[in-house]
Amino acid sequence: MALQVRVAPSKVVLRNLLLCVILFYTVYYVVLSTGCVVLKVDELDVLAPFDFKTNPSWLNTNYKVLLVSTEVTYFVCGLLFVLVVEEWVWDYAISVTILHVAVTSTVMLEFPLTSHWWAALGSGLISMVCGGQLLACYLFKDNLIYPELDDF
């Protein structure tokens, strides 16, 4: 029995990617706003999702808001992406993260080279993929393809 893979038309892929990017930044700003209220940050920077220049210190409230909002956004979006792309969460999570890095570089006019930003991005991406894929496996367990290994 041959493995059959269904390929989505490019319009569907682009539509899903656009929905995931819009969802990502919507969740990011909602979580960021909530974090600013909870941690009593006086002003919300509109470019906060792209800020990699903030001094990483646990005494810096702005840094805590940025870090927590990044991690919460990635985890929540991993779960929400399941509703849009079903079991392809890992693919769209990586694509959205690459787009986020590109947008960040464009907005800040500099490529992010700070290790704390990449560590936050990497751990967020791992939580997005793991959480989203686990939920997709649970919700769409009948759609998953299990290869037959009897012939090996």
Protein Blocks (a to p, Z undefined) as FASTA:
>chain_A
ZZddddddfklmmmmmmmmmmmmmmmmmmmmmmmmmmnopabacfklmmmckbccdfklm
klmmmmmmmmmmmmmmmmmmmmmnommmmmmmmmmmmmmmmmmmmmnopacfbfklmmmm
mmmmmmmmmmmmmmmmmmmmmmpccddfklZZ
